[in-house]
Amino acid sequence: MVGATAAGLAGIGLAPPANAAPRATSASALDALVAELPPYEPETKVIGGIRIFGSFLKGNVEVWEKGFLKHHPEAEFAHNFTTSSEGAMAGLYTGLSDVAPAGDDAKITDMMPYYNVFRHLPVEVSVATGGYEARGTLWAIPIVVHKDNPIRRLSLRQLAGIFGAERTGGWEGILYTAKYARHPRENIRTWGELGLRGEWAERPIQTYGYCAPGFTYYFQRKLFHHSDKWNPNFRQYVEAKEAPDDDLGKAVASERMLEELSEDKYGIAWAALMHTKNYPNVRPLALAVGDGGPYVPLTPETVRDRTYPLIRDAYFYLNRAPGKPLDPKVREFMRYILSREGQRDIVEHGIYNPLTPQALREQRQKLD
């Protein structure tokens, strides 16, 4: 520590949060959550084809298709998953698909060509909550520091100040606006600016993280208003499968990041829990949406109930002009996905988590 009491440290986020103990997410808890959701009640009889182009969402799309056909046996599905999330939006703006499933957040470069074709933005619907730590589950992102660092919690504003940089604006839809400009004084570059004293006060914060497009863009959207301006000292790494299988590729694999952080008392990283749990010299922080808390640890439960601030979602993107209704067959398919039966499909398939009742209500409103 740095010579302060635990009570004093609590005021600046250094004492361990009271709810830091991990809580397991049981199958019965997921079943109970799904039981709270509204059942599927068909409103329109669907006959004919629904075209799907994008990510297969680890098999969930086909599971939803099978469940939907039980209610609409005359419906037909045609899908192309070869491009995965990266091509999902292209299916919509080239007229090849009716719905575009994606595990990655739509990028500005996805939305601009869509807008150029239709002169409106796509409807983004969250259809599932990502996982806790397993590969391929849209795992939540932990923020980790060296075990000797006395800090225990941060807000998203503080994270943006640590990892981001000054900028003239940010994106709102496809429009760049000074509304999201950031002054250099909002940068957080030393541990002292976060309340640490003694040897920590003047030490620069060394930042680490990913440069893989999907991971990076999620972070930029969540914290930077889609800006790509990062702290100049940001050290970037990728999953080993995204680097060449030689010494130069191994030098930038995500494990190297955690090896470095294990030796760097003054570093901070956003990483993958599947890796960080294997490095005893690093530990995760509790996070809060606002500066006043509540500060939430990353646990299976806080992912499932969507209280941890850096969860990730699976999406469907839809084409609907403002003031116009959705294609009836698309709306009916989405109503099935956003129902008790559709969310139970998620639980039974075992990759993602179902939406909470509140999140599901918010997403269903986008269909009307």
RODO-2510 file (C-alpha; in nm, 4 decimals, decimal comma):
residues 368
     n   res          X          Y          Z
     1     m     0,0000     0,0000     0,0000
     2     v     0,0998     0,3630     0,0078
     3     g     0,0648     0,4480     0,3745
     4     a    -0,3154     0,5040     0,3920
     5     t    -0,5815     0,3137     0,5840
     6     a    -0,8315     0,0873     0,4130
     7     a    -1,1122     0,3257     0,5090
     8     g    -0,9296     0,6185     0,3540
     9     l    -0,8486     0,4247     0,0417
    10     a    -1,2137     0,3370    -0,0094
    11     g    -1,2903     0,6976    -0,0970
    12     i    -1,0658     0,6877    -0,4027
    13     g    -1,1411     0,3334    -0,5068
    14     l    -0,8498     0,1502    -0,3501
    15     a    -1,0198    -0,0685    -0,0921
    16     p    -1,1629    -0,4003    -0,2098
    17     p    -1,5330    -0,3642    -0,2980
    18     a    -1,7685    -0,5350    -0,0588
    19     n    -1,9222    -0,7465    -0,3335
    20     a    -1,5941    -0,8656    -0,4819
    21     a    -1,6521    -1,2367    -0,4149
    22     p    -1,7283    -1,4243    -0,7394
    23     r    -2,0793    -1,5636    -0,7776
    24     a    -2,1507    -1,8588    -0,9990
    25     t    -2,4184    -1,8556    -1,2671
    26     s    -2,6137    -2,1797    -1,2375
    27     a    -2,8369    -2,3421    -1,4938
    28     s    -3,1292    -2,2905    -1,2565
    29     a    -3,0544    -1,9156    -1,2435
    30     l    -3,0658    -1,8976    -1,6232
    31     d    -3,3873    -2,0986    -1,6313
    32     a    -3,5419    -1,8642    -1,3768
    33     l    -3,4380    -1,5622    -1,5819
    34     v    -3,5907    -1,7047    -1,9002
    35     a    -3,9119    -1,7911    -1,7167
    36     e    -3,9633    -1,4168    -1,6551
    37     l    -3,9640    -1,3398    -2,0277
    38     p    -4,2826    -1,3082    -2,2356
    39     p    -4,3811    -1,6220    -2,4300
    40     y    -4,3853    -1,6193    -2,8066
    41     e    -4,7315    -1,5585    -2,9528
    42     p    -4,7388    -1,5382    -3,3353
    43     e    -4,8977    -1,2243    -3,4753
    44     t    -4,8395    -1,2873    -3,8442
    45     k    -4,8326    -1,6128    -4,0386
    46     v    -4,4994    -1,6361    -4,2180
    47     i    -4,4858    -1,8017    -4,5583
    48     g    -4,1760    -1,7944    -4,7749
    49     g    -3,8145    -1,6965    -4,7400
    50     i    -3,6077    -1,5032    -4,4889
    51     r    -3,2541    -1,4364    -4,6112
    52     i    -2,9717    -1,4246    -4,3567
    53     f    -2,6177    -1,3067    -4,4299
    54     g    -2,3451    -1,2605    -4,1682
    55     s    -2,2353    -1,4464    -3,8558
    56     f    -2,3858    -1,7799    -3,7558
    57     l    -2,3337    -1,6686    -3,3938
    58     k    -2,1796    -2,0010    -3,2955
    59     g    -2,4803    -2,1962    -3,4208
    60     n    -2,7458    -1,9865    -3,2479
    61     v    -2,8929    -1,8565    -3,5736
    62     e    -2,9732    -2,2068    -3,6952
    63     v    -3,1156    -2,2982    -3,3543
    64     w    -3,3495    -1,9987    -3,3778
    65     e    -3,4488    -2,0991    -3,7293
    66     k    -3,5493    -2,4470    -3,6110
    67     g    -3,7468    -2,3050    -3,3205
    68     f    -3,9238    -2,0550    -3,5454
    69     l    -4,0209    -2,3254    -3,7975
    70     k    -4,2119    -2,5075    -3,5245
    71     h    -4,4510    -2,2121    -3,5242
    72     h    -4,4241    -2,1241    -3,8945
    73     p    -4,3708    -2,4479    -4,0904
    74     e    -4,4227    -2,2707    -4,4240
    75     a    -4,1359    -2,0299    -4,3624
    76     e    -3,8034    -2,0942    -4,5341
    77     f    -3,4533    -1,9777    -4,4506
    78     a    -3,1629    -1,9114    -4,6835
    79     h    -2,8359    -1,8189    -4,5178
    80     n    -2,4746    -1,7448    -4,5972
    81     f    -2,2352    -1,7370    -4,3023
    82     t    -1,9084    -1,7394    -4,4973
    83     t    -1,8187    -1,3746    -4,4288
    84     s    -1,9063    -1,3926    -4,0583
    85     s    -1,9671    -1,0590    -3,8822
    86     e    -1,7372    -0,8634    -4,1125
    87     g    -1,9723    -0,9013    -4,4087
    88     a    -2,3047    -0,8850    -4,2284
    89     m    -2,3911    -0,5251    -4,3142
    90     a    -2,2926    -0,5738    -4,6778
    91     g    -2,5697    -0,8306    -4,7097
    92     l    -2,8241    -0,5629    -4,6208
    93     y    -2,7010    -0,2788    -4,8407
    94     t    -2,6441    -0,4998    -5,1443
    95     g    -2,9937    -0,6443    -5,1120
    96     l    -2,8725    -0,9991    -5,0464
    97     s    -3,0295    -1,0399    -4,7039
    98     d    -3,3212    -0,9437    -4,4839
    99     v    -3,1360    -0,9689    -4,1508
   100     a    -2,7673    -0,9380    -4,0645
   101     p    -2,6461    -1,1219    -3,7506
   102     a    -2,3114    -1,0067    -3,6104
   103     g    -2,0963    -1,0747    -3,3077
   104     d    -1,9071    -0,7472    -3,3566
   105     d    -2,0417    -0,3943    -3,3187
   106     a    -2,1108    -0,2318    -3,6560
   107     k    -1,8246    -0,0015    -3,7493
   108     i    -1,8500     0,3422    -3,9063
   109     t    -1,7166     0,1851    -4,2262
   110     d    -2,0060    -0,0640    -4,2157
   111     m    -2,2699     0,2018    -4,1637
   112     m    -2,1497     0,4554    -4,4208
   113     p    -2,2099     0,2371    -4,7291
   114     y    -2,5418     0,1277    -4,5812
   115     y    -2,6392     0,4930    -4,5356
   116     n    -2,5252     0,5801    -4,8877
   117     v    -2,7692     0,3222    -5,0243
   118     f    -3,0721     0,3835    -4,7998
   119     r    -3,0170     0,7312    -4,6496
   120     h    -3,0915     0,6011    -4,3022
   121     l    -2,9026     0,3903    -4,0482
   122     p    -2,9761     0,0234    -3,9774
   123     v    -3,1684    -0,0854    -3,6697
   124     e    -2,9349    -0,2556    -3,4211
   125     v    -3,1055    -0,5180    -3,2034
   126     s    -2,9231    -0,6992    -2,9217
   127     v    -3,0352    -1,0612    -2,9216
   128     a    -2,8114    -1,2177    -2,6545
   129     t    -2,5731    -1,1253    -2,3749
   130     g    -2,2182    -1,2456    -2,4268
   131     g    -2,0360    -1,4933    -2,2063
   132     y    -1,8111    -1,4687    -1,9055
   133     e    -1,4720    -1,5973    -2,0170
   134     a    -1,4882    -1,8879    -2,2649
   135     r    -1,3435    -1,8417    -2,6108
   136     g    -1,6036    -1,7704    -2,8766
   137     t    -1,8736    -1,6555    -2,6335
   138     l    -1,8339    -1,2786    -2,6787
   139     w    -1,6661    -1,2771    -2,3374
   140     a    -1,6769    -0,9715    -2,1157
   141     i    -1,3633    -0,7581    -2,1007
   142     p    -1,1703    -0,7416    -1,7716
   143     i    -0,9500    -0,4467    -1,6834
   144     v    -0,6420    -0,5785    -1,5060
   145     v    -0,3466    -0,4304    -1,3175
   146     h    -0,0404    -0,5663    -1,1416
   147     k    -0,1249    -0,7374    -0,8117
   148     d     0,0841    -0,4839    -0,6179
   149     n    -0,1197    -0,1899    -0,7468
   150     p    -0,3393    -0,0620    -0,4607
   151     i    -0,6207     0,0539    -0,6876
   152     r    -0,9303    -0,1648    -0,6826
   153     r    -1,1894     0,0073    -0,8990
   154     l    -1,2388     0,2546    -1,1828
   155     s    -1,5242     0,4242    -1,3647
   156     l    -1,5709     0,4191    -1,7406
   157     r    -1,4838     0,7894    -1,7510
   158     q    -1,1530     0,7128    -1,5839
   159     l    -1,0876     0,4288    -1,8272
   160     a    -1,1535     0,6644    -2,1176
   161     g    -0,9068     0,9104    -1,9666
   162     i    -0,6421     0,6406    -1,9223
   163     f    -0,6681     0,4699    -2,2606
   164     g    -0,7922     0,7577    -2,4763
   165     a    -0,6433     1,0834    -2,5998
   166     e    -0,7482     1,4388    -2,6737
   167     r    -0,9597     1,4729    -2,9886
   168     t    -1,1571     1,7311    -3,1845
   169     g    -1,4789     1,5279    -3,1801
   170     g    -1,6450     1,1885    -3,1977
   171     w    -1,9011     1,0025    -3,4055
   172     e    -2,2785     1,0118    -3,3607
   173     g    -2,4193     0,7712    -3,6156
   174     i    -2,2214     0,8589    -3,9271
   175     l    -2,1759     1,2257    -3,8336
   176     y    -1,8575     1,3507    -3,6707
   177     t    -1,9288     1,6214    -3,4141
   178     a    -1,7393     1,8401    -3,1669
   179     k    -2,0035     1,7389    -2,9124
   180     y    -1,7634     1,4558    -2,8223
   181     a    -1,4409     1,6579    -2,8341
   182     r    -1,1941     1,5829    -2,5564
   183     h    -0,9512     1,8293    -2,4038
   184     p    -0,5998     1,7167    -2,3017
   185     r    -0,6852     1,7962    -1,9402
   186     e    -0,9236     1,4985    -1,9468
   187     n    -0,6320     1,2634    -2,0092
   188     i    -0,5220     1,0543    -1,7119
   189     r    -0,1538     0,9764    -1,7469
   190     t    -0,0186     0,9145    -1,3951
   191     w    -0,1376     0,7026    -1,1051
   192     g    -0,1402     1,0119    -0,8866
   193     e    -0,4262     1,1489    -1,0975
   194     l    -0,6278     0,8496    -0,9759
   195     g    -0,5537     0,9234    -0,6121
   196     l    -0,2405     0,7153    -0,5507
   197     r     0,0325     0,8656    -0,3382
   198     g     0,3914     0,7941    -0,2388
   199     e     0,5987     0,6096    -0,4999
   200     w     0,2915     0,5835    -0,7291
   201     a     0,2017     0,9504    -0,7532
   202     e     0,4280     1,0512    -1,0424
   203     r     0,4521     0,7132    -1,2154
   204     p     0,3177     0,7094    -1,5737
   205     i     0,0366     0,4646    -1,6453
   206     q     0,1505     0,2169    -1,9115
   207     t    -0,1453     0,0911    -2,1170
   208     y    -0,1855    -0,2463    -2,2879
   209     g    -0,4606    -0,4054    -2,4956
   210     y    -0,5720    -0,5601    -2,8216
   211     c    -0,5505    -0,4333    -3,1767
   212     a    -0,7784    -0,6977    -3,3332
   213     p    -1,0522    -0,5003    -3,5153
   214     g    -1,3589    -0,6421    -3,3394
   215     f    -1,2163    -0,6066    -2,9881
   216     t    -1,0671    -0,2639    -3,0580
   217     y    -1,3811    -0,1202    -3,2101
   218     y    -1,5951    -0,2366    -2,9193
   219     f    -1,3636    -0,0477    -2,6828
   220     q    -1,3623     0,2632    -2,9036
   221     r    -1,7401     0,2628    -2,9295
   222     k    -1,7922     0,2061    -2,5576
   223     l    -1,5440     0,4649    -2,4296
   224     f    -1,4334     0,6992    -2,7105
   225     h    -1,7535     0,7730    -2,9070
   226     h    -1,6105     0,5671    -3,1939
   227     s    -1,2867     0,7711    -3,2020
   228     d    -0,9635     0,5885    -3,2851
   229     k    -0,7360     0,8183    -3,0845
   230     w    -0,5557     0,6245    -2,8123
   231     n    -0,3045     0,7048    -2,5408
   232     p     0,0254     0,7301    -2,7352
   233     n     0,1905     0,4701    -2,5090
   234     f    -0,0770     0,2054    -2,5836
   235     r     0,0942    -0,1302    -2,6470
   236     q    -0,1077    -0,3526    -2,8815
   237     y    -0,1323    -0,7301    -2,9054
   238     v    -0,3509    -0,9927    -3,0711
   239     e    -0,4710    -1,3454    -3,0074
   240     a    -0,2033    -1,5916    -3,1191
   241     k    -0,4214    -1,7145    -3,4080
   242     e    -0,4152    -1,3620    -3,5562
   243     a    -0,0346    -1,3422    -3,5708
   244     p     0,2133    -1,5248    -3,7974
   245     d     0,3584    -1,8427    -3,6529
   246     d     0,7112    -1,7117    -3,6188
   247     d     0,9134    -1,5188    -3,3615
   248     l     0,7802    -1,1834    -3,4818
   249     g     0,4236    -1,3052    -3,4477
   250     k     0,4847    -1,4555    -3,1052
   251     a     0,6253    -1,1214    -2,9893
   252     v     0,2816    -0,9599    -3,0241
   253     a     0,0641    -1,2475    -2,8977
   254     s    -0,1705    -1,1585    -2,6121
   255     e     0,0232    -1,3770    -2,3692
   256     r     0,3244    -1,1447    -2,4108
   257     m     0,1070    -0,8564    -2,2936
   258     l     0,0262    -1,0369    -1,9710
   259     e     0,3864    -1,1451    -1,9220
   260     e     0,4881    -0,7801    -1,9476
   261     l     0,2127    -0,6632    -1,7148
   262     s     0,3177    -0,9292    -1,4630
   263     e     0,6496    -0,7445    -1,4393
   264     d     0,5109    -0,3916    -1,4755
   265     k     0,3748    -0,2522    -1,1472
   266     y     0,2585     0,0612    -1,3259
   267     g     0,0692    -0,0973    -1,6130
   268     i    -0,2986    -0,1536    -1,6895
   269     a    -0,4537    -0,3723    -1,9586
   270     w    -0,7811    -0,4793    -2,1084
   271     a    -0,7492    -0,8445    -2,1880
   272     a    -0,9318    -1,1792    -2,1794
   273     l    -1,0152    -1,3507    -1,8536
   274     m    -0,9395    -1,6862    -2,0147
   275     h    -0,5753    -1,5700    -2,0208
   276     t    -0,5488    -1,3375    -1,7207
   277     k    -0,6562    -1,6092    -1,4767
   278     n    -0,3329    -1,7909    -1,5638
   279     y    -0,1167    -1,4982    -1,4529
   280     p    -0,1149    -1,4695    -1,0716
   281     n     0,0653    -1,1340    -1,0782
   282     v    -0,2295    -0,9560    -1,2394
   283     r    -0,5809    -0,9041    -1,1073
   284     p    -0,9060    -0,7494    -1,2357
   285     l    -1,0703    -0,4278    -1,1183
   286     a    -1,4330    -0,3598    -1,0324
   287     l    -1,5887    -0,1092    -1,2751
   288     a    -1,8680     0,1461    -1,2621
   289     v    -2,0637     0,3218    -1,5351
   290     g    -2,0604     0,6465    -1,3334
   291     d    -1,8017     0,7990    -1,1051
   292     g    -2,0198     0,7435    -0,7999
   293     g    -2,0576     0,3684    -0,8537
   294     p    -2,1843     0,1118    -0,7968
   295     y    -1,8549    -0,0643    -0,8707
   296     v    -1,9193    -0,4099    -1,0099
   297     p    -1,6695    -0,6992    -1,0253
   298     l    -1,6535    -0,9261    -1,3283
   299     t    -1,8281    -1,2514    -1,2336
   300     p    -2,0539    -1,4954    -1,4210
   301     e    -2,3494    -1,3431    -1,2385
   302     t    -2,2707    -0,9792    -1,3219
   303     v    -2,2337    -1,0738    -1,6864
   304     r    -2,5651    -1,2578    -1,6859
   305     d    -2,7511    -0,9742    -1,5145
   306     r    -2,5746    -0,7158    -1,7346
   307     t    -2,4495    -0,5067    -1,4413
   308     y    -2,0803    -0,5405    -1,5332
   309     p    -2,0099    -0,2404    -1,7597
   310     l    -1,7945    -0,4138    -2,0243
   311     i    -2,0172    -0,7006    -2,1339
   312     r    -2,0562    -0,7673    -2,5057
   313     d    -2,3677    -0,8484    -2,7084
   314     a    -2,4692    -1,0477    -3,0127
   315     y    -2,6638    -0,8376    -3,2632
   316     f    -2,9033    -0,8524    -3,5527
   317     y    -2,8987    -0,5554    -3,7908
   318     l    -3,2204    -0,4783    -3,9776
   319     n    -3,3240    -0,2541    -4,2654
   320     r    -3,6143    -0,0275    -4,1764
   321     a    -3,6746     0,3233    -4,3042
   322     p    -3,7741     0,5807    -4,0400
   323     g    -4,1493     0,5872    -3,9881
   324     k    -4,1960     0,2657    -4,1839
   325     p    -4,2772    -0,0809    -4,0436
   326     l    -4,0358    -0,3705    -4,0570
   327     d    -4,0888    -0,6394    -4,3156
   328     p    -4,3600    -0,8504    -4,1417
   329     k    -4,1701    -1,1791    -4,1737
   330     v    -3,8522    -1,0194    -4,0347
   331     r    -4,0443    -0,8663    -3,7465
   332     e    -4,2046    -1,2016    -3,6673
   333     f    -3,8669    -1,3805    -3,6659
   334     m    -3,7215    -1,1150    -3,4371
   335     r    -4,0223    -1,1401    -3,2053
   336     y    -3,9506    -1,5118    -3,1734
   337     i    -3,5824    -1,4515    -3,0916
   338     l    -3,6839    -1,1880    -2,8350
   339     s    -3,9254    -1,4183    -2,6540
   340     r    -3,9116    -1,6783    -2,3792
   341     e    -3,8769    -1,9558    -2,6366
   342     g    -3,6065    -1,7791    -2,8368
   343     q    -3,4054    -1,6934    -2,5277
   344     r    -3,4456    -2,0470    -2,3940
   345     d    -3,2837    -2,1603    -2,7197
   346     i    -2,9778    -1,9592    -2,6123
   347     v    -2,9628    -2,1327    -2,2754
   348     e    -3,0008    -2,4786    -2,4252
   349     h    -2,7389    -2,4114    -2,6928
   350     g    -2,4995    -2,3064    -2,4176
   351     i    -2,2814    -2,0401    -2,5838
   352     y    -2,4249    -1,7027    -2,4820
   353     n    -2,6468    -1,5762    -2,2013
   354     p    -3,0109    -1,4762    -2,2483
   355     l    -3,1145    -1,1126    -2,2192
   356     t    -3,2575    -0,9850    -1,8940
   357     p    -3,6286    -0,8907    -1,8923
   358     q    -3,5437    -0,5195    -1,9013
   359     a    -3,2951    -0,5564    -2,1874
   360     l    -3,5385    -0,7716    -2,3828
   361     r    -3,8170    -0,5146    -2,3447
   362     e    -3,5856    -0,2422    -2,4720
   363     q    -3,4923    -0,4471    -2,7778
   364     r    -3,8524    -0,5454    -2,8580
   365     q    -3,9462    -0,1774    -2,8677
   366     k    -3,7110    -0,1367    -3,1642
   367     l    -3,9333    -0,3663    -3,3704
   368     d    -4,2329    -0,1297    -3,3604
***
